[in-house]
């Protein structure tokens, strides 16, 4: 097997919950074209991300990256806080 590291996906989303210890729930939104009608519609997904320092608060915009599985539902890691909530 080669020594090249696999390219990891990086996404940006909004923190909607930080009630868990070292875990935040991030809302990821994307725009997709409807397959039949062609209208641009919004789709969203919630993922759990690992937040080692418990530094994220609700409303923050964060950058997350794919990582090893931390638990059954947590396979993302917070890399940086792009914008703090007002």
PyMOL Python script that loads the backbone (N, CA, C, O; Angstrom):
from pymol import cmd

cmd.read_pdbstr("""\
ATOM      1  N   UNK A   1       0.843  -1.174   0.000  1.00  0.00           N
ATOM      2  CA  UNK A   1       0.000   0.000   0.000  1.00  0.00           C
ATOM      3  C   UNK A   1       0.891   1.241   0.000  1.00  0.00           C
ATOM      4  O   UNK A   1       1.916   1.265   0.681  1.00  0.00           O
ATOM      5  N   UNK A   2       0.512   2.264  -0.751  1.00  0.00           N
ATOM      6  CA  UNK A   2       1.338   3.460  -0.856  1.00  0.00           C
ATOM      7  C   UNK A   2       1.271   4.301   0.413  1.00  0.00           C
ATOM      8  O   UNK A   2       0.358   4.154   1.226  1.00  0.00           O
ATOM      9  N   UNK A   3       2.246   5.176   0.565  1.00  0.00           N
ATOM     10  CA  UNK A   3       2.317   6.022   1.750  1.00  0.00           C
ATOM     11  C   UNK A   3       1.567   7.334   1.595  1.00  0.00           C
ATOM     12  O   UNK A   3       1.603   8.175   2.493  1.00  0.00           O
ATOM     13  N   UNK A   4       0.886   7.523   0.467  1.00  0.00           N
ATOM     14  CA  UNK A   4       0.139   8.760   0.256  1.00  0.00           C
ATOM     15  C   UNK A   4      -1.067   8.792   1.191  1.00  0.00           C
ATOM     16  O   UNK A   4      -1.756   7.787   1.367  1.00  0.00           O
ATOM     17  N   UNK A   5      -1.315   9.967   1.790  1.00  0.00           N
ATOM     18  CA  UNK A   5      -2.467  10.089   2.670  1.00  0.00           C
ATOM     19  C   UNK A   5      -3.717  10.335   1.837  1.00  0.00           C
ATOM     20  O   UNK A   5      -3.675  11.011   0.809  1.00  0.00           O
ATOM     21  N   UNK A   6      -4.805   9.786   2.291  1.00  0.00           N
ATOM     22  CA  UNK A   6      -6.068   9.929   1.583  1.00  0.00           C
ATOM     23  C   UNK A   6      -6.585  11.360   1.757  1.00  0.00           C
ATOM     24  O   UNK A   6      -6.479  11.938   2.839  1.00  0.00           O
ATOM     25  N   UNK A   7      -7.138  11.918   0.698  1.00  0.00           N
ATOM     26  CA  UNK A   7      -7.702  13.272   0.773  1.00  0.00           C
ATOM     27  C   UNK A   7      -8.984  13.217   1.589  1.00  0.00           C
ATOM     28  O   UNK A   7      -9.887  12.432   1.299  1.00  0.00           O
ATOM     29  N   UNK A   8      -9.054  14.073   2.627  1.00  0.00           N
ATOM     30  CA  UNK A   8     -10.211  14.083   3.508  1.00  0.00           C
ATOM     31  C   UNK A   8     -11.149  15.215   3.117  1.00  0.00           C
ATOM     32  O   UNK A   8     -10.709  16.302   2.742  1.00  0.00           O
ATOM     33  N   UNK A   9     -12.444  14.947   3.210  1.00  0.00           N
ATOM     34  CA  UNK A   9     -13.432  15.968   2.883  1.00  0.00           C
ATOM     35  C   UNK A   9     -13.466  17.028   3.975  1.00  0.00           C
ATOM     36  O   UNK A   9     -13.405  16.713   5.163  1.00  0.00           O
ATOM     37  N   UNK A  10     -13.563  18.281   3.563  1.00  0.00           N
ATOM     38  CA  UNK A  10     -13.691  19.393   4.493  1.00  0.00           C
ATOM     39  C   UNK A  10     -14.988  20.124   4.171  1.00  0.00           C
ATOM     40  O   UNK A  10     -15.225  20.500   3.023  1.00  0.00           O
ATOM     41  N   UNK A  11     -15.823  20.324   5.182  1.00  0.00           N
ATOM     42  CA  UNK A  11     -17.104  20.996   4.993  1.00  0.00           C
ATOM     43  C   UNK A  11     -17.253  22.103   6.021  1.00  0.00           C
ATOM     44  O   UNK A  11     -16.545  22.139   7.027  1.00  0.00           O
ATOM     45  N   UNK A  12     -18.188  23.006   5.749  1.00  0.00           N
ATOM     46  CA  UNK A  12     -18.441  24.119   6.647  1.00  0.00           C
ATOM     47  C   UNK A  12     -19.923  24.106   7.015  1.00  0.00           C
ATOM     48  O   UNK A  12     -20.780  23.921   6.152  1.00  0.00           O
ATOM     49  N   UNK A  13     -20.220  24.302   8.301  1.00  0.00           N
ATOM     50  CA  UNK A  13     -21.601  24.255   8.739  1.00  0.00           C
ATOM     51  C   UNK A  13     -21.816  25.084   9.985  1.00  0.00           C
ATOM     52  O   UNK A  13     -20.912  25.771  10.461  1.00  0.00           O
ATOM     53  N   UNK A  14     -23.044  25.006  10.509  1.00  0.00           N
ATOM     54  CA  UNK A  14     -23.444  25.802  11.670  1.00  0.00           C
ATOM     55  C   UNK A  14     -23.719  24.872  12.854  1.00  0.00           C
ATOM     56  O   UNK A  14     -24.393  23.852  12.708  1.00  0.00           O
ATOM     57  N   UNK A  15     -23.193  25.232  14.023  1.00  0.00           N
ATOM     58  CA  UNK A  15     -23.410  24.433  15.225  1.00  0.00           C
ATOM     59  C   UNK A  15     -24.828  24.683  15.726  1.00  0.00           C
ATOM     60  O   UNK A  15     -25.215  25.824  15.980  1.00  0.00           O
ATOM     61  N   UNK A  16     -25.605  23.596  15.867  1.00  0.00           N
ATOM     62  CA  UNK A  16     -26.981  23.736  16.348  1.00  0.00           C
ATOM     63  C   UNK A  16     -27.156  23.188  17.757  1.00  0.00           C
ATOM     64  O   UNK A  16     -28.170  23.457  18.401  1.00  0.00           O
ATOM     65  N   UNK A  17     -26.168  22.412  18.253  1.00  0.00           N
ATOM     66  CA  UNK A  17     -26.249  21.894  19.616  1.00  0.00           C
ATOM     67  C   UNK A  17     -24.848  21.607  20.139  1.00  0.00           C
ATOM     68  O   UNK A  17     -23.996  21.080  19.423  1.00  0.00           O
ATOM     69  N   UNK A  18     -24.623  21.969  21.416  1.00  0.00           N
ATOM     70  CA  UNK A  18     -23.346  21.641  22.069  1.00  0.00           C
ATOM     71  C   UNK A  18     -23.585  21.076  23.465  1.00  0.00           C
ATOM     72  O   UNK A  18     -22.773  21.273  24.368  1.00  0.00           O
ATOM     73  N   UNK A  19     -24.690  20.383  23.634  1.00  0.00           N
ATOM     74  CA  UNK A  19     -25.069  19.877  24.947  1.00  0.00           C
ATOM     75  C   UNK A  19     -24.255  18.658  25.377  1.00  0.00           C
ATOM     76  O   UNK A  19     -24.171  18.360  26.569  1.00  0.00           O
ATOM     77  N   UNK A  20     -23.655  17.952  24.420  1.00  0.00           N
ATOM     78  CA  UNK A  20     -22.880  16.761  24.741  1.00  0.00           C
ATOM     79  C   UNK A  20     -21.443  17.136  25.100  1.00  0.00           C
ATOM     80  O   UNK A  20     -20.967  18.218  24.757  1.00  0.00           O
ATOM     81  N   UNK A  21     -20.765  16.225  25.795  1.00  0.00           N
ATOM     82  CA  UNK A  21     -19.379  16.467  26.175  1.00  0.00           C
ATOM     83  C   UNK A  21     -18.457  16.150  24.997  1.00  0.00           C
ATOM     84  O   UNK A  21     -18.478  15.037  24.471  1.00  0.00           O
ATOM     85  N   UNK A  22     -17.650  17.129  24.585  1.00  0.00           N
ATOM     86  CA  UNK A  22     -16.685  17.007  23.485  1.00  0.00           C
ATOM     87  C   UNK A  22     -17.343  16.663  22.144  1.00  0.00           C
ATOM     88  O   UNK A  22     -16.685  16.121  21.256  1.00  0.00           O
ATOM     89  N   UNK A  23     -18.623  16.971  21.994  1.00  0.00           N
ATOM     90  CA  UNK A  23     -19.337  16.696  20.749  1.00  0.00           C
ATOM     91  C   UNK A  23     -20.261  17.855  20.435  1.00  0.00           C
ATOM     92  O   UNK A  23     -20.916  18.402  21.322  1.00  0.00           O
ATOM     93  N   UNK A  24     -20.307  18.225  19.162  1.00  0.00           N
ATOM     94  CA  UNK A  24     -21.254  19.239  18.698  1.00  0.00           C
ATOM     95  C   UNK A  24     -22.051  18.667  17.532  1.00  0.00           C
ATOM     96  O   UNK A  24     -21.574  17.796  16.803  1.00  0.00           O
ATOM     97  N   UNK A  25     -23.267  19.167  17.369  1.00  0.00           N
ATOM     98  CA  UNK A  25     -24.087  18.800  16.221  1.00  0.00           C
ATOM     99  C   UNK A  25     -23.981  19.929  15.219  1.00  0.00           C
ATOM    100  O   UNK A  25     -24.248  21.086  15.545  1.00  0.00           O
ATOM    101  N   UNK A  26     -23.590  19.594  13.991  1.00  0.00           N
ATOM    102  CA  UNK A  26     -23.364  20.595  12.949  1.00  0.00           C
ATOM    103  C   UNK A  26     -24.389  20.395  11.839  1.00  0.00           C
ATOM    104  O   UNK A  26     -24.585  19.279  11.357  1.00  0.00           O
ATOM    105  N   UNK A  27     -25.048  21.493  11.434  1.00  0.00           N
ATOM    106  CA  UNK A  27     -26.018  21.470  10.348  1.00  0.00           C
ATOM    107  C   UNK A  27     -25.307  21.843   9.057  1.00  0.00           C
ATOM    108  O   UNK A  27     -24.750  22.934   8.937  1.00  0.00           O
ATOM    109  N   UNK A  28     -25.328  20.926   8.089  1.00  0.00           N
ATOM    110  CA  UNK A  28     -24.707  21.152   6.793  1.00  0.00           C
ATOM    111  C   UNK A  28     -25.813  21.397   5.773  1.00  0.00           C
ATOM    112  O   UNK A  28     -26.716  20.573   5.626  1.00  0.00           O
ATOM    113  N   UNK A  29     -25.747  22.525   5.068  1.00  0.00           N
ATOM    114  CA  UNK A  29     -26.751  22.850   4.062  1.00  0.00           C
ATOM    115  C   UNK A  29     -26.109  22.867   2.690  1.00  0.00           C
ATOM    116  O   UNK A  29     -24.969  23.300   2.529  1.00  0.00           O
ATOM    117  N   UNK A  30     -26.854  22.389   1.699  1.00  0.00           N
ATOM    118  CA  UNK A  30     -26.374  22.402   0.323  1.00  0.00           C
ATOM    119  C   UNK A  30     -27.540  22.697  -0.608  1.00  0.00           C
ATOM    120  O   UNK A  30     -28.694  22.412  -0.287  1.00  0.00           O
ATOM    121  N   UNK A  31     -27.231  23.266  -1.754  1.00  0.00           N
ATOM    122  CA  UNK A  31     -28.239  23.564  -2.766  1.00  0.00           C
ATOM    123  C   UNK A  31     -28.136  22.535  -3.873  1.00  0.00           C
ATOM    124  O   UNK A  31     -27.053  22.288  -4.403  1.00  0.00           O
ATOM    125  N   UNK A  32     -29.261  21.937  -4.221  1.00  0.00           N
ATOM    126  CA  UNK A  32     -29.296  20.947  -5.290  1.00  0.00           C
ATOM    127  C   UNK A  32     -30.399  21.301  -6.273  1.00  0.00           C
ATOM    128  O   UNK A  32     -31.378  21.959  -5.921  1.00  0.00           O
ATOM    129  N   UNK A  33     -30.225  20.864  -7.487  1.00  0.00           N
ATOM    130  CA  UNK A  33     -31.221  21.099  -8.522  1.00  0.00           C
ATOM    131  C   UNK A  33     -32.225  19.950  -8.508  1.00  0.00           C
ATOM    132  O   UNK A  33     -31.832  18.783  -8.488  1.00  0.00           O
ATOM    133  N   UNK A  34     -33.523  20.273  -8.518  1.00  0.00           N
ATOM    134  CA  UNK A  34     -34.552  19.247  -8.539  1.00  0.00           C
ATOM    135  C   UNK A  34     -34.436  18.449  -9.835  1.00  0.00           C
ATOM    136  O   UNK A  34     -34.316  19.040 -10.908  1.00  0.00           O
ATOM    137  N   UNK A  35     -34.467  17.117  -9.756  1.00  0.00           N
ATOM    138  CA  UNK A  35     -34.225  16.318 -10.959  1.00  0.00           C
ATOM    139  C   UNK A  35     -35.255  16.500 -12.074  1.00  0.00           C
ATOM    140  O   UNK A  35     -34.910  16.392 -13.251  1.00  0.00           O
ATOM    141  N   UNK A  36     -36.500  16.772 -11.726  1.00  0.00           N
ATOM    142  CA  UNK A  36     -37.530  16.914 -12.748  1.00  0.00           C
ATOM    143  C   UNK A  36     -37.817  18.368 -13.099  1.00  0.00           C
ATOM    144  O   UNK A  36     -37.875  18.724 -14.276  1.00  0.00           O
ATOM    145  N   UNK A  37     -37.995  19.203 -12.091  1.00  0.00           N
ATOM    146  CA  UNK A  37     -38.443  20.577 -12.329  1.00  0.00           C
ATOM    147  C   UNK A  37     -37.316  21.580 -12.491  1.00  0.00           C
ATOM    148  O   UNK A  37     -37.539  22.670 -13.018  1.00  0.00           O
ATOM    149  N   UNK A  38     -36.112  21.241 -12.053  1.00  0.00           N
ATOM    150  CA  UNK A  38     -34.971  22.122 -12.267  1.00  0.00           C
ATOM    151  C   UNK A  38     -34.815  23.243 -11.267  1.00  0.00           C
ATOM    152  O   UNK A  38     -33.856  24.010 -11.350  1.00  0.00           O
ATOM    153  N   UNK A  39     -35.740  23.361 -10.318  1.00  0.00           N
ATOM    154  CA  UNK A  39     -35.643  24.419  -9.319  1.00  0.00           C
ATOM    155  C   UNK A  39     -34.530  24.091  -8.311  1.00  0.00           C
ATOM    156  O   UNK A  39     -34.340  22.932  -7.944  1.00  0.00           O
ATOM    157  N   UNK A  40     -33.804  25.113  -7.874  1.00  0.00           N
ATOM    158  CA  UNK A  40     -32.760  24.940  -6.870  1.00  0.00           C
ATOM    159  C   UNK A  40     -33.440  24.872  -5.504  1.00  0.00           C
ATOM    160  O   UNK A  40     -34.167  25.788  -5.118  1.00  0.00           O
ATOM    161  N   UNK A  41     -33.200  23.780  -4.775  1.00  0.00           N
ATOM    162  CA  UNK A  41     -33.803  23.602  -3.458  1.00  0.00           C
ATOM    163  C   UNK A  41     -32.713  23.353  -2.419  1.00  0.00           C
ATOM    164  O   UNK A  41     -31.616  22.903  -2.751  1.00  0.00           O
ATOM    165  N   UNK A  42     -33.029  23.652  -1.152  1.00  0.00           N
ATOM    166  CA  UNK A  42     -32.084  23.495  -0.056  1.00  0.00           C
ATOM    167  C   UNK A  42     -32.256  22.118   0.579  1.00  0.00           C
ATOM    168  O   UNK A  42     -33.377  21.699   0.869  1.00  0.00           O
ATOM    169  N   UNK A  43     -31.152  21.422   0.792  1.00  0.00           N
ATOM    170  CA  UNK A  43     -31.138  20.161   1.517  1.00  0.00           C
ATOM    171  C   UNK A  43     -30.193  20.326   2.701  1.00  0.00           C
ATOM    172  O   UNK A  43     -29.182  21.022   2.605  1.00  0.00           O
ATOM    173  N   UNK A  44     -30.527  19.681   3.823  1.00  0.00           N
ATOM    174  CA  UNK A  44     -29.674  19.816   4.996  1.00  0.00           C
ATOM    175  C   UNK A  44     -29.439  18.454   5.633  1.00  0.00           C
ATOM    176  O   UNK A  44     -30.244  17.534   5.488  1.00  0.00           O
ATOM    177  N   UNK A  45     -28.319  18.344   6.341  1.00  0.00           N
ATOM    178  CA  UNK A  45     -27.929  17.134   7.040  1.00  0.00           C
ATOM    179  C   UNK A  45     -27.314  17.536   8.373  1.00  0.00           C
ATOM    180  O   UNK A  45     -26.566  18.511   8.449  1.00  0.00           O
ATOM    181  N   UNK A  46     -27.629  16.787   9.419  1.00  0.00           N
ATOM    182  CA  UNK A  46     -27.007  17.013  10.722  1.00  0.00           C
ATOM    183  C   UNK A  46     -25.984  15.918  10.973  1.00  0.00           C
ATOM    184  O   UNK A  46     -26.273  14.734  10.797  1.00  0.00           O
ATOM    185  N   UNK A  47     -24.784  16.319  11.385  1.00  0.00           N
ATOM    186  CA  UNK A  47     -23.736  15.354  11.720  1.00  0.00           C
ATOM    187  C   UNK A  47     -23.166  15.698  13.094  1.00  0.00           C
ATOM    188  O   UNK A  47     -23.217  16.847  13.532  1.00  0.00           O
ATOM    189  N   UNK A  48     -22.626  14.688  13.761  1.00  0.00           N
ATOM    190  CA  UNK A  48     -21.936  14.901  15.026  1.00  0.00           C
ATOM    191  C   UNK A  48     -20.448  15.052  14.741  1.00  0.00           C
ATOM    192  O   UNK A  48     -19.879  14.306  13.944  1.00  0.00           O
ATOM    193  N   UNK A  49     -19.824  16.025  15.401  1.00  0.00           N
ATOM    194  CA  UNK A  49     -18.401  16.282  15.203  1.00  0.00           C
ATOM    195  C   UNK A  49     -17.692  16.343  16.554  1.00  0.00           C
ATOM    196  O   UNK A  49     -18.259  16.803  17.545  1.00  0.00           O
ATOM    197  N   UNK A  50     -16.449  15.875  16.578  1.00  0.00           N
ATOM    198  CA  UNK A  50     -15.644  15.862  17.797  1.00  0.00           C
ATOM    199  C   UNK A  50     -15.059  17.248  18.049  1.00  0.00           C
ATOM    200  O   UNK A  50     -14.410  17.826  17.178  1.00  0.00           O
ATOM    201  N   UNK A  51     -15.296  17.776  19.253  1.00  0.00           N
ATOM    202  CA  UNK A  51     -14.790  19.090  19.656  1.00  0.00           C
ATOM    203  C   UNK A  51     -13.985  18.888  20.944  1.00  0.00           C
ATOM    204  O   UNK A  51     -14.547  18.898  22.040  1.00  0.00           O
ATOM    205  N   UNK A  52     -12.680  18.706  20.807  1.00  0.00           N
ATOM    206  CA  UNK A  52     -11.825  18.314  21.924  1.00  0.00           C
ATOM    207  C   UNK A  52     -11.853  19.306  23.077  1.00  0.00           C
ATOM    208  O   UNK A  52     -11.899  18.892  24.236  1.00  0.00           O
ATOM    209  N   UNK A  53     -11.825  20.612  22.790  1.00  0.00           N
ATOM    210  CA  UNK A  53     -11.743  21.620  23.853  1.00  0.00           C
ATOM    211  C   UNK A  53     -13.097  22.130  24.332  1.00  0.00           C
ATOM    212  O   UNK A  53     -13.140  23.005  25.197  1.00  0.00           O
ATOM    213  N   UNK A  54     -14.191  21.621  23.807  1.00  0.00           N
ATOM    214  CA  UNK A  54     -15.534  22.126  24.127  1.00  0.00           C
ATOM    215  C   UNK A  54     -15.610  23.635  23.898  1.00  0.00           C
ATOM    216  O   UNK A  54     -16.197  24.352  24.708  1.00  0.00           O
ATOM    217  N   UNK A  55     -15.024  24.124  22.807  1.00  0.00           N
ATOM    218  CA  UNK A  55     -14.941  25.565  22.560  1.00  0.00           C
ATOM    219  C   UNK A  55     -16.065  26.097  21.679  1.00  0.00           C
ATOM    220  O   UNK A  55     -16.240  27.312  21.584  1.00  0.00           O
ATOM    221  N   UNK A  56     -16.825  25.227  21.038  1.00  0.00           N
ATOM    222  CA  UNK A  56     -17.888  25.678  20.135  1.00  0.00           C
ATOM    223  C   UNK A  56     -19.166  25.977  20.908  1.00  0.00           C
ATOM    224  O   UNK A  56     -19.497  25.293  21.877  1.00  0.00           O
ATOM    225  N   UNK A  57     -19.878  27.007  20.464  1.00  0.00           N
ATOM    226  CA  UNK A  57     -21.174  27.360  21.025  1.00  0.00           C
ATOM    227  C   UNK A  57     -22.217  27.315  19.922  1.00  0.00           C
ATOM    228  O   UNK A  57     -21.877  27.277  18.739  1.00  0.00           O
ATOM    229  N   UNK A  58     -23.482  27.320  20.304  1.00  0.00           N
ATOM    230  CA  UNK A  58     -24.567  27.298  19.321  1.00  0.00           C
ATOM    231  C   UNK A  58     -24.504  28.547  18.457  1.00  0.00           C
ATOM    232  O   UNK A  58     -24.298  29.652  18.957  1.00  0.00           O
ATOM    233  N   UNK A  59     -24.684  28.362  17.162  1.00  0.00           N
ATOM    234  CA  UNK A  59     -24.674  29.474  16.231  1.00  0.00           C
ATOM    235  C   UNK A  59     -23.330  29.729  15.577  1.00  0.00           C
ATOM    236  O   UNK A  59     -23.256  30.500  14.620  1.00  0.00           O
ATOM    237  N   UNK A  60     -22.262  29.106  16.062  1.00  0.00           N
ATOM    238  CA  UNK A  60     -20.939  29.281  15.458  1.00  0.00           C
ATOM    239  C   UNK A  60     -20.887  28.616  14.086  1.00  0.00           C
ATOM    240  O   UNK A  60     -21.525  27.588  13.855  1.00  0.00           O
ATOM    241  N   UNK A  61     -20.114  29.223  13.174  1.00  0.00           N
ATOM    242  CA  UNK A  61     -19.832  28.582  11.888  1.00  0.00           C
ATOM    243  C   UNK A  61     -18.489  27.885  12.043  1.00  0.00           C
ATOM    244  O   UNK A  61     -17.499  28.508  12.427  1.00  0.00           O
ATOM    245  N   UNK A  62     -18.459  26.587  11.742  1.00  0.00           N
ATOM    246  CA  UNK A  62     -17.244  25.808  11.944  1.00  0.00           C
ATOM    247  C   UNK A  62     -16.850  25.065  10.673  1.00  0.00           C
ATOM    248  O   UNK A  62     -17.680  24.798   9.803  1.00  0.00           O
ATOM    249  N   UNK A  63     -15.571  24.741  10.590  1.00  0.00           N
ATOM    250  CA  UNK A  63     -15.049  23.924   9.508  1.00  0.00           C
ATOM    251  C   UNK A  63     -14.768  22.550  10.096  1.00  0.00           C
ATOM    252  O   UNK A  63     -14.068  22.431  11.102  1.00  0.00           O
ATOM    253  N   UNK A  64     -15.318  21.501   9.462  1.00  0.00           N
ATOM    254  CA  UNK A  64     -15.126  20.139   9.954  1.00  0.00           C
ATOM    255  C   UNK A  64     -14.452  19.294   8.878  1.00  0.00           C
ATOM    256  O   UNK A  64     -14.564  19.578   7.685  1.00  0.00           O
ATOM    257  N   UNK A  65     -13.756  18.257   9.317  1.00  0.00           N
ATOM    258  CA  UNK A  65     -13.035  17.385   8.402  1.00  0.00           C
ATOM    259  C   UNK A  65     -13.344  15.932   8.769  1.00  0.00           C
ATOM    260  O   UNK A  65     -13.565  15.615   9.938  1.00  0.00           O
ATOM    261  N   UNK A  66     -13.359  15.060   7.772  1.00  0.00           N
ATOM    262  CA  UNK A  66     -13.568  13.635   8.012  1.00  0.00           C
ATOM    263  C   UNK A  66     -12.431  13.083   8.855  1.00  0.00           C
ATOM    264  O   UNK A  66     -11.280  13.490   8.698  1.00  0.00           O
ATOM    265  N   UNK A  67     -12.750  12.158   9.748  1.00  0.00           N
ATOM    266  CA  UNK A  67     -11.709  11.580  10.592  1.00  0.00           C
ATOM    267  C   UNK A  67     -12.073  10.133  10.911  1.00  0.00           C
ATOM    268  O   UNK A  67     -13.034   9.576  10.381  1.00  0.00           O
ATOM    269  N   UNK A  68     -11.279   9.555  11.787  1.00  0.00           N
ATOM    270  CA  UNK A  68     -11.561   8.182  12.197  1.00  0.00           C
ATOM    271  C   UNK A  68     -12.866   8.158  13.000  1.00  0.00           C
ATOM    272  O   UNK A  68     -13.268   9.192  13.534  1.00  0.00           O
ATOM    273  N   UNK A  69     -13.529   7.017  13.098  1.00  0.00           N
ATOM    274  CA  UNK A  69     -14.748   6.957  13.910  1.00  0.00           C
ATOM    275  C   UNK A  69     -14.445   7.113  15.396  1.00  0.00           C
ATOM    276  O   UNK A  69     -13.703   6.318  15.973  1.00  0.00           O
ATOM    277  N   UNK A  70     -15.021   8.138  16.007  1.00  0.00           N
ATOM    278  CA  UNK A  70     -14.885   8.337  17.447  1.00  0.00           C
ATOM    279  C   UNK A  70     -15.940   7.551  18.203  1.00  0.00           C
ATOM    280  O   UNK A  70     -15.718   7.141  19.342  1.00  0.00           O
ATOM    281  N   UNK A  71     -17.087   7.339  17.573  1.00  0.00           N
ATOM    282  CA  UNK A  71     -18.168   6.560  18.154  1.00  0.00           C
ATOM    283  C   UNK A  71     -19.047   6.059  17.016  1.00  0.00           C
ATOM    284  O   UNK A  71     -18.688   6.177  15.844  1.00  0.00           O
ATOM    285  N   UNK A  72     -20.189   5.505  17.364  1.00  0.00           N
ATOM    286  CA  UNK A  72     -21.102   4.961  16.348  1.00  0.00           C
ATOM    287  C   UNK A  72     -21.559   6.029  15.359  1.00  0.00           C
ATOM    288  O   UNK A  72     -21.686   5.756  14.165  1.00  0.00           O
ATOM    289  N   UNK A  73     -21.807   7.241  15.846  1.00  0.00           N
ATOM    290  CA  UNK A  73     -22.356   8.287  14.982  1.00  0.00           C
ATOM    291  C   UNK A  73     -21.418   9.468  14.750  1.00  0.00           C
ATOM    292  O   UNK A  73     -21.790  10.422  14.067  1.00  0.00           O
ATOM    293  N   UNK A  74     -20.206   9.417  15.308  1.00  0.00           N
ATOM    294  CA  UNK A  74     -19.307  10.576  15.245  1.00  0.00           C
ATOM    295  C   UNK A  74     -18.064  10.256  14.429  1.00  0.00           C
ATOM    296  O   UNK A  74     -17.157   9.574  14.906  1.00  0.00           O
ATOM    297  N   UNK A  75     -18.025  10.762  13.170  1.00  0.00           N
ATOM    298  CA  UNK A  75     -16.881  10.508  12.292  1.00  0.00           C
ATOM    299  C   UNK A  75     -16.318  11.795  11.699  1.00  0.00           C
ATOM    300  O   UNK A  75     -15.603  11.757  10.698  1.00  0.00           O
ATOM    301  N   UNK A  76     -16.636  12.927  12.309  1.00  0.00           N
ATOM    302  CA  UNK A  76     -16.124  14.226  11.868  1.00  0.00           C
ATOM    303  C   UNK A  76     -15.408  14.887  13.025  1.00  0.00           C
ATOM    304  O   UNK A  76     -15.653  14.560  14.186  1.00  0.00           O
ATOM    305  N   UNK A  77     -14.510  15.828  12.704  1.00  0.00           N
ATOM    306  CA  UNK A  77     -13.733  16.532  13.727  1.00  0.00           C
ATOM    307  C   UNK A  77     -13.743  18.023  13.407  1.00  0.00           C
ATOM    308  O   UNK A  77     -13.580  18.409  12.250  1.00  0.00           O
ATOM    309  N   UNK A  78     -13.933  18.863  14.426  1.00  0.00           N
ATOM    310  CA  UNK A  78     -13.906  20.317  14.239  1.00  0.00           C
ATOM    311  C   UNK A  78     -12.457  20.754  14.067  1.00  0.00           C
ATOM    312  O   UNK A  78     -11.607  20.476  14.913  1.00  0.00           O
ATOM    313  N   UNK A  79     -12.184  21.453  12.943  1.00  0.00           N
ATOM    314  CA  UNK A  79     -10.830  21.917  12.659  1.00  0.00           C
ATOM    315  C   UNK A  79     -10.642  23.344  13.144  1.00  0.00           C
ATOM    316  O   UNK A  79      -9.646  23.663  13.794  1.00  0.00           O
ATOM    317  N   UNK A  80     -11.616  24.208  12.821  1.00  0.00           N
ATOM    318  CA  UNK A  80     -11.517  25.602  13.251  1.00  0.00           C
ATOM    319  C   UNK A  80     -12.897  26.229  13.340  1.00  0.00           C
ATOM    320  O   UNK A  80     -13.856  25.772  12.718  1.00  0.00           O
ATOM    321  N   UNK A  81     -12.967  27.288  14.131  1.00  0.00           N
ATOM    322  CA  UNK A  81     -14.202  28.069  14.228  1.00  0.00           C
ATOM    323  C   UNK A  81     -14.027  29.248  13.281  1.00  0.00           C
ATOM    324  O   UNK A  81     -13.176  30.111  13.499  1.00  0.00           O
ATOM    325  N   UNK A  82     -14.838  29.277  12.231  1.00  0.00           N
ATOM    326  CA  UNK A  82     -14.725  30.310  11.210  1.00  0.00           C
ATOM    327  C   UNK A  82     -15.298  31.628  11.707  1.00  0.00           C
ATOM    328  O   UNK A  82     -14.701  32.688  11.517  1.00  0.00           O
ATOM    329  N   UNK A  83     -16.475  31.551  12.352  1.00  0.00           N
ATOM    330  CA  UNK A  83     -17.155  32.770  12.813  1.00  0.00           C
ATOM    331  C   UNK A  83     -17.901  32.456  14.098  1.00  0.00           C
ATOM    332  O   UNK A  83     -18.628  31.466  14.181  1.00  0.00           O
ATOM    333  N   UNK A  84     -17.716  33.304  15.094  1.00  0.00           N
ATOM    334  CA  UNK A  84     -18.427  33.143  16.360  1.00  0.00           C
ATOM    335  C   UNK A  84     -19.850  33.677  16.246  1.00  0.00           C
ATOM    336  O   UNK A  84     -20.123  34.575  15.449  1.00  0.00           O
ATOM    337  N   UNK A  85     -20.756  33.116  17.051  1.00  0.00           N
ATOM    338  CA  UNK A  85     -22.143  33.585  17.076  1.00  0.00           C
ATOM    339  C   UNK A  85     -22.215  34.951  17.730  1.00  0.00           C
ATOM    340  O   UNK A  85     -21.390  35.282  18.581  1.00  0.00           O
ATOM    341  N   UNK A  86     -23.201  35.745  17.335  1.00  0.00           N
ATOM    342  CA  UNK A  86     -23.366  37.088  17.896  1.00  0.00           C
ATOM    343  C   UNK A  86     -23.905  37.022  19.312  1.00  0.00           C
ATOM    344  O   UNK A  86     -24.107  38.059  19.943  1.00  0.00           O
TER     345      UNK A  86
END
""", "prot")
cmd.dss("prot")
cmd.show_as("cartoon", "prot")
cmd.util.cbc("prot")
cmd.orient("prot")
